[in-house]
């Protein structure tokens, strides 16, 4: 299916359907999960009603028959019933590297969200086919930077300055169209793992950065580098000049798109204060998509891979409150039984779009391949692919 035919809804309202207090997040049948009022891609009724344990058997059988023809990439935020089938696991940066390294597999099944599958298609070979098990697995943050709005922003900026004055930089959590705009205009992509390194590179090229779409990662990175908050402005696409004056734009060093992650902005300094009150020896570690006050209040902050590394290498007996997606926090707790690990937010909510990759979808696309049917292929148009690859390769070459 061509990407311009896919409509990915903003999904923050859906997130609450799967929030829990102390319950686990074990998968139910897809039919039961649909009862929460979600708007996911519909499947044949047989997949909708198949129990998770039966889906597991189906997936294992299909994987065995398909062998090396298929590689499954899984993001750390995936539910346990899906991530267990991933050949390679990682955050968006590591998975982008994995996608570029896959030379032999005919099919790359990406258990993540839409922008990740687009990235895999851009970096893989023309002969390979990238599959997203559920086409509605988008990213609410990426959806906040609509192509027409970003193009309008860029046109406004080009009336006030030239392309030699500002570097467009997109977070990996952005559409291929946005990555393409960066590639066309000397820009680059970054992830939460390498944001500071890419910022350093960008400021050696030009005086300003336009950063899309997550304002919090951009602000946290800039403040960590010593850039004053007075030199940072936010671009609201629904206001003239993004809600800024020409003077404010001229005096800025960093222009942040008004976007955010619905998972990471749930964390607060009040939660940190409560965790420290209950355990003075607690270690607080959060993701840089959290707000600036949360990041500055934490003991550690960093990418998904950084969080995993810190926890895995921590001393036995230590306690950790983590500000990131609950599926990953639960998995880290299971993998580190010698440490006390819990989510900073007592009302835990999975990433609602990552959660859309139910085992039924994975079983469905694998069964399709057994019948020589490629279901849910993600194919980026050649003109977009060309410039997106330029911006992605700039990032990969800098690491």
The 8 nearest C-alpha neighbors of each residue, nearest first, counted from 0:
[[1, 376, 375, 377, 2, 378, 4, 5],
 [0, 2, 3, 378, 4, 377, 5, 379],
 [1, 3, 5, 4, 378, 377, 0, 379],
 [4, 2, 5, 1, 6, 0, 379, 380],
 [5, 3, 2, 1, 6, 0, 7, 134],
 [6, 4, 2, 3, 7, 134, 1, 0],
 [7, 5, 8, 4, 135, 3, 134, 2],
 [6, 8, 135, 137, 5, 9, 136, 134],
 [9, 7, 10, 6, 135, 137, 139, 142],
 [10, 8, 139, 11, 142, 7, 138, 137],
 [9, 11, 13, 12, 139, 8, 14, 351],
 [10, 12, 14, 13, 9, 261, 139, 351],
 [13, 11, 14, 10, 15, 16, 9, 351],
 [14, 12, 10, 11, 15, 16, 37, 351],
 [13, 15, 351, 11, 16, 12, 17, 348],
 [14, 16, 18, 17, 13, 12, 348, 11],
 [17, 15, 14, 13, 18, 35, 36, 12],
 [18, 16, 15, 14, 348, 19, 349, 351],
 [19, 17, 348, 15, 347, 16, 346, 349],
 [20, 18, 347, 346, 22, 21, 17, 348],
 [19, 21, 346, 22, 347, 345, 18, 23],
 [20, 22, 19, 23, 346, 345, 347, 24],
 [23, 21, 19, 20, 24, 25, 18, 347],
 [22, 24, 25, 21, 19, 20, 329, 26],
 [23, 25, 26, 22, 19, 17, 78, 326],
 [26, 24, 23, 27, 80, 79, 78, 22],
 [25, 27, 24, 51, 28, 80, 357, 78],
 [26, 28, 31, 29, 32, 51, 25, 50],
 [29, 27, 50, 31, 30, 48, 49, 51],
 [28, 30, 47, 32, 31, 33, 27, 48],
 [29, 31, 47, 33, 28, 32, 48, 34],
 [32, 30, 34, 28, 33, 29, 27, 35],
 [31, 33, 29, 34, 30, 35, 27, 28],
 [34, 32, 30, 35, 31, 37, 36, 29],
 [33, 35, 31, 36, 32, 30, 37, 29],
 [34, 36, 33, 32, 37, 16, 31, 17],
 [37, 35, 34, 33, 38, 13, 16, 32],
 [38, 36, 33, 35, 39, 13, 34, 32],
 [39, 37, 36, 40, 33, 135, 8, 41],
 [40, 38, 135, 37, 41, 355, 133, 33],
 [39, 41, 135, 133, 134, 42, 38, 136],
 [42, 40, 39, 43, 47, 38, 44, 133],
 [41, 43, 44, 47, 46, 40, 360, 363],
 [42, 44, 45, 46, 47, 41, 363, 48],
 [45, 43, 47, 46, 42, 48, 30, 41],
 [44, 46, 47, 43, 48, 49, 42, 359],
 [47, 45, 49, 44, 48, 359, 43, 42],
 [46, 48, 29, 44, 30, 45, 49, 42],
 [49, 47, 46, 45, 28, 30, 44, 50],
 [48, 50, 46, 47, 28, 45, 53, 54],
 [49, 51, 28, 53, 52, 54, 48, 27],
 [52, 50, 54, 53, 55, 28, 49, 27],
 [53, 51, 55, 54, 50, 56, 49, 57],
 [54, 52, 56, 55, 50, 51, 57, 49],
 [53, 55, 51, 57, 56, 52, 58, 50],
 [54, 56, 52, 58, 53, 57, 59, 51],
 [55, 57, 53, 59, 54, 58, 60, 52],
 [58, 56, 54, 60, 55, 59, 61, 53],
 [59, 57, 61, 55, 362, 60, 56, 62],
 [58, 60, 62, 56, 61, 57, 55, 63],
 [59, 61, 57, 63, 58, 62, 56, 64],
 [60, 62, 58, 64, 63, 59, 65, 365],
 [63, 61, 59, 65, 64, 60, 66, 58],
 [62, 64, 60, 66, 61, 65, 59, 58],
 [63, 65, 61, 62, 66, 60, 369, 59],
 [66, 64, 62, 63, 68, 61, 69, 67],
 [67, 65, 63, 68, 64, 62, 69, 61],
 [68, 66, 69, 104, 65, 70, 103, 105],
 [67, 69, 104, 105, 66, 65, 106, 70],
 [70, 68, 106, 67, 104, 107, 105, 66],
 [69, 71, 107, 104, 86, 108, 106, 72],
 [70, 72, 108, 85, 86, 107, 109, 73],
 [71, 73, 109, 87, 85, 110, 88, 86],
 [74, 72, 110, 88, 85, 82, 111, 87],
 [73, 75, 89, 76, 111, 90, 77, 88],
 [74, 76, 77, 89, 327, 90, 88, 73],
 [77, 75, 327, 74, 326, 324, 353, 78],
 [78, 76, 75, 74, 82, 353, 81, 354],
 [77, 79, 80, 81, 326, 82, 354, 76],
 [80, 78, 82, 81, 83, 77, 326, 330],
 [79, 81, 78, 82, 83, 358, 26, 51],
 [82, 80, 79, 83, 78, 358, 84, 77],
 [81, 83, 79, 85, 84, 73, 77, 80],
 [82, 84, 81, 85, 79, 80, 86, 73],
 [85, 83, 82, 81, 86, 71, 80, 73],
 [86, 84, 71, 73, 82, 72, 87, 83],
 [87, 85, 71, 72, 70, 84, 88, 73],
 [86, 88, 72, 85, 73, 71, 89, 97],
 [89, 87, 73, 74, 72, 85, 75, 86],
 [88, 90, 74, 93, 94, 75, 91, 73],
 [89, 91, 93, 92, 74, 303, 94, 75],
 [90, 92, 94, 93, 95, 89, 115, 171],
 [93, 91, 95, 94, 90, 190, 96, 192],
 [92, 94, 96, 89, 95, 90, 91, 97],
 [95, 93, 97, 91, 96, 92, 89, 98],
 [96, 94, 98, 92, 97, 93, 91, 119],
 [95, 97, 93, 99, 94, 98, 100, 92],
 [96, 98, 94, 100, 95, 99, 93, 101],
 [99, 97, 95, 119, 96, 100, 101, 94],
 [98, 100, 122, 96, 123, 97, 101, 95],
 [101, 99, 97, 98, 102, 96, 123, 122],
 [102, 100, 98, 99, 103, 97, 104, 123],
 [103, 101, 100, 104, 124, 123, 99, 127],
 [102, 104, 101, 105, 68, 67, 127, 106],
 [105, 103, 68, 69, 106, 67, 102, 70],
 [106, 104, 127, 68, 69, 128, 103, 107],
 [105, 107, 69, 128, 104, 127, 129, 68],
 [108, 106, 129, 70, 71, 69, 130, 109],
 [109, 107, 130, 71, 129, 131, 72, 70],
 [108, 110, 72, 131, 111, 116, 71, 130],
 [111, 109, 73, 72, 108, 74, 356, 131],
 [110, 112, 74, 109, 353, 73, 115, 77],
 [113, 111, 136, 137, 115, 114, 353, 138],
 [112, 114, 137, 116, 115, 136, 117, 111],
 [115, 113, 117, 174, 116, 112, 173, 118],
 [116, 114, 118, 117, 113, 112, 119, 111],
 [115, 117, 119, 113, 118, 114, 109, 120],
 [118, 116, 114, 120, 115, 119, 121, 113],
 [119, 117, 115, 121, 116, 120, 114, 122],
 [118, 120, 116, 98, 122, 117, 121, 123],
 [119, 121, 117, 123, 118, 122, 129, 116],
 [120, 122, 118, 119, 384, 123, 388, 117],
 [123, 121, 99, 119, 120, 118, 98, 124],
 [124, 122, 120, 99, 121, 119, 98, 127],
 [123, 125, 126, 127, 122, 102, 120, 121],
 [124, 126, 127, 123, 128, 120, 121, 122],
 [127, 125, 124, 128, 105, 123, 106, 104],
 [128, 126, 105, 124, 125, 106, 123, 129],
 [127, 129, 106, 107, 105, 130, 376, 126],
 [130, 128, 107, 376, 377, 120, 106, 108],
 [129, 131, 376, 108, 375, 377, 109, 107],
 [130, 132, 109, 133, 375, 108, 134, 116],
 [133, 131, 360, 361, 130, 364, 375, 134],
 [134, 132, 135, 131, 136, 356, 40, 360],
 [135, 133, 136, 131, 40, 132, 375, 113],
 [134, 136, 7, 133, 137, 39, 40, 8],
 [137, 135, 352, 112, 134, 133, 355, 113],
 [136, 138, 113, 112, 135, 7, 352, 139],
 [139, 137, 141, 140, 352, 142, 112, 136],
 [138, 140, 9, 142, 141, 10, 143, 137],
 [141, 139, 143, 142, 138, 260, 259, 258],
 [140, 142, 173, 138, 143, 139, 172, 144],
 [143, 141, 139, 140, 144, 145, 138, 9],
 [144, 142, 140, 141, 258, 145, 139, 212],
 [145, 143, 142, 141, 212, 149, 146, 148],
 [144, 146, 148, 147, 143, 142, 149, 141],
 [145, 147, 149, 148, 150, 144, 176, 177],
 [148, 146, 150, 149, 145, 151, 144, 152],
 [149, 147, 151, 145, 150, 146, 236, 152],
 [150, 148, 152, 146, 151, 147, 153, 145],
 [149, 151, 153, 147, 152, 148, 154, 146],
 [152, 150, 154, 148, 149, 153, 147, 155],
 [151, 153, 149, 155, 150, 154, 156, 148],
 [152, 154, 150, 156, 155, 151, 157, 149],
 [153, 155, 157, 151, 156, 152, 150, 158],
 [156, 154, 152, 158, 153, 157, 151, 240],
 [155, 157, 153, 159, 158, 154, 160, 152],
 [156, 158, 160, 154, 159, 161, 155, 153],
 [159, 157, 155, 156, 160, 154, 161, 153],
 [158, 160, 156, 157, 155, 161, 245, 249],
 [161, 159, 157, 158, 156, 164, 162, 165],
 [162, 160, 163, 157, 164, 159, 165, 158],
 [161, 163, 164, 165, 184, 157, 160, 166],
 [164, 162, 161, 165, 205, 166, 160, 204],
 [165, 163, 162, 205, 161, 206, 207, 160],
 [166, 164, 207, 208, 205, 162, 163, 206],
 [165, 167, 208, 186, 209, 168, 207, 205],
 [168, 166, 186, 209, 181, 208, 210, 165],
 [169, 167, 210, 187, 186, 188, 209, 166],
 [170, 168, 211, 188, 210, 171, 178, 189],
 [169, 171, 189, 172, 190, 188, 211, 173],
 [170, 172, 190, 173, 189, 188, 169, 91],
 [173, 171, 170, 141, 114, 140, 174, 138],
 [174, 172, 141, 171, 114, 170, 177, 169],
 [175, 173, 176, 114, 177, 141, 178, 172],
 [174, 176, 178, 177, 179, 387, 117, 383],
 [177, 175, 179, 174, 178, 383, 180, 146],
 [178, 176, 180, 179, 174, 175, 173, 181],
 [177, 179, 387, 175, 181, 176, 180, 169],
 [180, 178, 387, 386, 182, 176, 177, 181],
 [179, 181, 177, 183, 182, 178, 176, 184],
 [182, 180, 186, 178, 179, 167, 184, 183],
 [181, 183, 390, 386, 179, 389, 186, 180],
 [184, 182, 180, 181, 386, 185, 179, 186],
 [185, 183, 181, 186, 182, 180, 162, 167],
 [186, 184, 182, 183, 181, 166, 187, 167],
 [187, 185, 181, 167, 166, 182, 184, 168],
 [186, 188, 390, 168, 181, 393, 394, 182],
 [189, 187, 169, 168, 391, 170, 394, 390],
 [188, 190, 170, 194, 171, 193, 197, 394],
 [191, 189, 192, 171, 193, 170, 194, 92],
 [190, 192, 302, 194, 193, 189, 287, 301],
 [193, 191, 302, 190, 194, 92, 301, 305],
 [192, 194, 196, 190, 191, 195, 189, 197],
 [193, 195, 197, 189, 191, 196, 190, 198],
 [196, 194, 198, 197, 193, 220, 199, 224],
 [195, 197, 199, 193, 198, 194, 200, 397],
 [196, 198, 200, 194, 199, 195, 201, 193],
 [199, 197, 195, 201, 200, 196, 194, 202],
 [200, 198, 196, 197, 202, 201, 195, 203],
 [199, 201, 197, 203, 198, 202, 196, 204],
 [202, 200, 198, 204, 203, 199, 197, 205],
 [203, 201, 205, 204, 199, 200, 206, 198],
 [202, 204, 200, 201, 205, 199, 206, 198],
 [203, 205, 201, 202, 200, 206, 166, 163],
 [206, 204, 202, 164, 165, 207, 203, 166],
 [205, 207, 164, 202, 165, 252, 208, 204],
 [208, 206, 165, 252, 253, 205, 164, 166],
 [207, 209, 166, 253, 165, 167, 210, 254],
 [208, 210, 254, 167, 168, 255, 253, 166],
 [209, 211, 168, 255, 169, 208, 254, 256],
 [212, 210, 169, 256, 213, 170, 168, 255],
 [211, 213, 258, 256, 144, 214, 210, 170],
 [214, 212, 258, 259, 215, 211, 216, 217],
 [213, 215, 255, 217, 258, 256, 216, 257],
 [216, 214, 218, 288, 217, 213, 290, 219],
 [217, 215, 288, 219, 287, 218, 214, 213],
 [218, 216, 214, 220, 215, 219, 221, 210],
 [217, 219, 215, 221, 220, 216, 214, 222],
 [220, 218, 216, 222, 221, 217, 291, 215],
 [219, 221, 223, 217, 218, 222, 195, 216],
 [220, 222, 224, 218, 223, 226, 219, 217],
 [223, 221, 225, 226, 224, 219, 220, 218],
 [222, 224, 220, 221, 225, 219, 226, 195],
 [225, 223, 221, 222, 226, 220, 195, 219],
 [226, 224, 222, 223, 227, 221, 220, 228],
 [225, 227, 222, 221, 224, 228, 230, 223],
 [228, 226, 229, 230, 225, 222, 231, 221],
 [227, 229, 231, 230, 226, 222, 232, 218],
 [228, 230, 227, 231, 232, 251, 226, 250],
 [231, 229, 251, 228, 252, 227, 253, 250],
 [232, 230, 253, 228, 229, 251, 254, 252],
 [233, 231, 254, 255, 253, 251, 230, 234],
 [234, 232, 255, 254, 256, 257, 235, 231],
 [235, 233, 241, 256, 257, 255, 236, 242],
 [234, 236, 241, 257, 237, 238, 242, 233],
 [237, 235, 241, 238, 148, 234, 152, 257],
 [238, 236, 235, 241, 239, 242, 148, 234],
 [237, 239, 241, 242, 236, 235, 240, 234],
 [240, 238, 241, 242, 237, 243, 236, 235],
 [241, 239, 242, 243, 238, 155, 244, 152],
 [240, 242, 234, 235, 238, 239, 236, 243],
 [241, 243, 238, 240, 239, 235, 234, 244],
 [244, 242, 241, 240, 247, 245, 248, 234],
 [243, 245, 247, 246, 248, 240, 242, 241],
 [244, 246, 248, 247, 249, 243, 159, 240],
 [245, 247, 249, 244, 248, 250, 243, 251],
 [248, 246, 244, 250, 249, 245, 251, 243],
 [247, 249, 245, 251, 246, 250, 244, 243],
 [248, 250, 246, 247, 251, 245, 159, 252],
 [251, 249, 247, 248, 246, 230, 252, 245],
 [250, 252, 230, 248, 253, 249, 231, 247],
 [251, 253, 207, 230, 231, 208, 206, 250],
 [254, 252, 231, 208, 251, 207, 209, 255],
 [255, 253, 209, 232, 233, 231, 210, 208],
 [256, 254, 233, 210, 214, 234, 232, 209],
 [255, 257, 234, 211, 212, 214, 258, 233],
 [256, 258, 235, 234, 214, 233, 255, 212],
 [259, 257, 213, 212, 214, 143, 256, 140],
 [258, 260, 213, 140, 214, 261, 215, 257],
 [261, 259, 140, 262, 263, 264, 288, 213],
 [260, 262, 264, 263, 11, 259, 265, 139],
 [263, 261, 260, 264, 265, 350, 324, 348],
 [262, 264, 289, 265, 260, 288, 261, 266],
 [263, 265, 289, 266, 261, 262, 260, 290],
 [266, 264, 263, 262, 267, 261, 344, 289],
 [267, 265, 264, 263, 344, 322, 289, 270],
 [266, 268, 269, 270, 293, 265, 271, 264],
 [267, 269, 271, 293, 270, 272, 296, 292],
 [270, 268, 272, 267, 271, 273, 266, 274],
 [271, 269, 273, 268, 267, 272, 274, 343],
 [270, 272, 268, 274, 269, 273, 275, 267],
 [273, 271, 269, 275, 270, 274, 276, 268],
 [272, 274, 276, 270, 271, 275, 269, 277],
 [273, 275, 271, 277, 276, 272, 278, 270],
 [276, 274, 279, 278, 272, 277, 273, 281],
 [275, 277, 273, 274, 278, 279, 272, 271],
 [276, 278, 274, 275, 273, 279, 281, 272],
 [277, 279, 275, 280, 281, 276, 274, 318],
 [280, 278, 275, 281, 276, 277, 274, 282],
 [281, 279, 278, 282, 318, 275, 317, 319],
 [280, 282, 318, 278, 279, 319, 275, 283],
 [281, 283, 319, 318, 320, 298, 284, 280],
 [284, 282, 320, 297, 298, 319, 321, 299],
 [283, 285, 299, 321, 300, 297, 298, 322],
 [286, 284, 322, 300, 321, 323, 299, 287],
 [285, 287, 301, 288, 300, 302, 289, 323],
 [288, 286, 289, 216, 301, 300, 219, 285],
 [287, 289, 216, 215, 286, 263, 260, 290],
 [290, 288, 263, 287, 264, 286, 215, 293],
 [289, 291, 293, 215, 292, 264, 294, 288],
 [290, 292, 294, 293, 219, 295, 289, 215],
 [293, 291, 295, 294, 290, 296, 268, 267],
 [294, 292, 296, 268, 290, 291, 295, 267],
 [293, 295, 291, 297, 296, 292, 300, 290],
 [294, 296, 292, 293, 297, 291, 298, 300],
 [297, 295, 293, 294, 292, 268, 298, 271],
 [298, 296, 283, 294, 299, 295, 284, 293],
 [297, 299, 283, 284, 282, 296, 300, 295],
 [300, 298, 284, 297, 283, 285, 301, 294],
 [301, 299, 285, 284, 286, 287, 294, 297],
 [300, 302, 286, 305, 287, 306, 285, 303],
 [301, 303, 305, 191, 192, 304, 286, 306],
 [302, 304, 306, 305, 90, 307, 301, 286],
 [303, 305, 307, 302, 306, 308, 90, 89],
 [306, 304, 302, 308, 307, 303, 301, 309],
 [307, 305, 303, 309, 304, 308, 302, 301],
 [306, 308, 304, 310, 305, 309, 311, 303],
 [309, 307, 305, 311, 306, 310, 312, 304],
 [310, 308, 306, 312, 307, 311, 313, 305],
 [309, 311, 313, 307, 312, 308, 306, 331],
 [310, 312, 308, 309, 313, 307, 335, 331],
 [311, 313, 309, 310, 308, 314, 307, 315],
 [314, 312, 310, 311, 309, 315, 317, 338],
 [313, 315, 317, 316, 312, 338, 310, 337],
 [316, 314, 337, 338, 317, 313, 335, 336],
 [315, 317, 338, 337, 314, 318, 339, 313],
 [316, 318, 338, 315, 314, 339, 319, 313],
 [319, 317, 339, 281, 338, 340, 282, 316],
 [320, 318, 282, 340, 281, 283, 339, 321],
 [321, 319, 283, 343, 341, 342, 340, 282],
 [322, 320, 342, 284, 343, 285, 323, 283],
 [321, 323, 285, 343, 342, 286, 284, 266],
 [322, 324, 286, 321, 263, 285, 325, 328],
 [325, 323, 327, 326, 349, 76, 350, 328],
 [324, 326, 328, 327, 349, 329, 347, 348],
 [327, 325, 329, 328, 76, 324, 78, 330],
 [326, 328, 330, 325, 76, 329, 324, 75],
 [329, 327, 325, 331, 330, 326, 332, 342],
 [328, 330, 332, 326, 327, 331, 325, 333],
 [329, 331, 327, 333, 332, 328, 334, 326],
 [332, 330, 334, 328, 333, 329, 335, 327],
 [331, 333, 329, 335, 340, 330, 334, 336],
 [334, 332, 330, 331, 335, 336, 329, 328],
 [333, 335, 331, 332, 336, 330, 311, 329],
 [334, 336, 332, 337, 333, 338, 331, 311],
 [337, 335, 338, 333, 334, 332, 339, 340],
 [336, 338, 315, 335, 316, 339, 317, 314],
 [339, 337, 316, 317, 336, 315, 335, 318],
 [338, 340, 318, 319, 317, 341, 316, 337],
 [341, 339, 319, 332, 318, 320, 338, 342],
 [340, 342, 320, 321, 343, 319, 328, 339],
 [341, 343, 321, 344, 320, 322, 328, 325],
 [342, 344, 320, 321, 322, 270, 345, 341],
 [343, 345, 342, 346, 347, 266, 270, 322],
 [346, 344, 347, 343, 20, 342, 21, 270],
 [347, 345, 20, 344, 19, 18, 348, 21],
 [346, 348, 19, 18, 345, 344, 325, 20],
 [347, 349, 18, 17, 325, 19, 346, 350],
 [350, 348, 325, 351, 324, 326, 354, 347],
 [349, 351, 353, 352, 354, 262, 324, 348],
 [352, 350, 14, 354, 353, 349, 13, 355],
 [351, 353, 136, 354, 355, 350, 137, 138],
 [354, 352, 355, 350, 351, 77, 111, 356],
 [355, 353, 351, 352, 356, 350, 77, 78],
 [354, 356, 352, 353, 357, 136, 351, 133],
 [357, 355, 354, 133, 353, 360, 132, 358],
 [356, 358, 359, 360, 355, 354, 81, 361],
 [359, 357, 361, 360, 81, 362, 80, 54],
 [360, 358, 362, 357, 361, 46, 363, 54],
 [361, 359, 363, 132, 362, 358, 357, 133],
 [360, 362, 358, 363, 364, 359, 132, 365],
 [361, 363, 359, 58, 365, 360, 364, 366],
 [362, 364, 360, 366, 361, 365, 359, 367],
 [365, 363, 367, 366, 361, 374, 362, 132],
 [366, 364, 368, 362, 367, 363, 61, 361],
 [367, 365, 369, 363, 368, 364, 362, 61],
 [366, 368, 372, 364, 370, 365, 369, 373],
 [369, 367, 371, 372, 365, 370, 366, 373],
 [368, 370, 366, 367, 371, 365, 65, 61],
 [369, 371, 367, 368, 372, 366, 373, 365],
 [372, 370, 368, 369, 367, 373, 366, 374],
 [373, 371, 367, 368, 370, 374, 369, 364],
 [372, 374, 368, 367, 376, 371, 375, 364],
 [373, 375, 364, 376, 372, 367, 130, 368],
 [376, 374, 130, 131, 0, 377, 132, 134],
 [375, 377, 130, 0, 129, 374, 378, 373],
 [378, 376, 129, 130, 117, 0, 375, 2],
 [377, 379, 1, 376, 2, 380, 120, 0],
 [378, 380, 384, 381, 117, 2, 377, 383],
 [381, 379, 383, 382, 384, 378, 1, 2],
 [380, 382, 384, 383, 385, 379, 378, 386],
 [383, 381, 385, 384, 380, 386, 379, 179],
 [384, 382, 380, 385, 381, 179, 386, 387],
 [383, 385, 381, 387, 382, 121, 386, 379],
 [386, 384, 382, 388, 383, 387, 381, 389],
 [387, 385, 179, 182, 389, 388, 384, 383],
 [388, 386, 179, 178, 384, 390, 389, 182],
 [387, 389, 391, 386, 385, 390, 392, 384],
 [388, 390, 386, 182, 392, 387, 391, 393],
 [391, 389, 182, 187, 393, 387, 388, 392],
 [392, 390, 388, 394, 393, 389, 188, 387],
 [391, 393, 395, 389, 394, 390, 388, 396],
 [394, 392, 390, 396, 391, 395, 187, 389],
 [393, 395, 391, 397, 392, 396, 188, 187],
 [394, 396, 392, 397, 398, 393, 391, 96],
 [397, 395, 393, 394, 398, 392, 391, 390],
 [396, 398, 394, 395, 393, 197, 196, 200],
 [397, 395, 396, 394, 193, 196, 197, 393]]
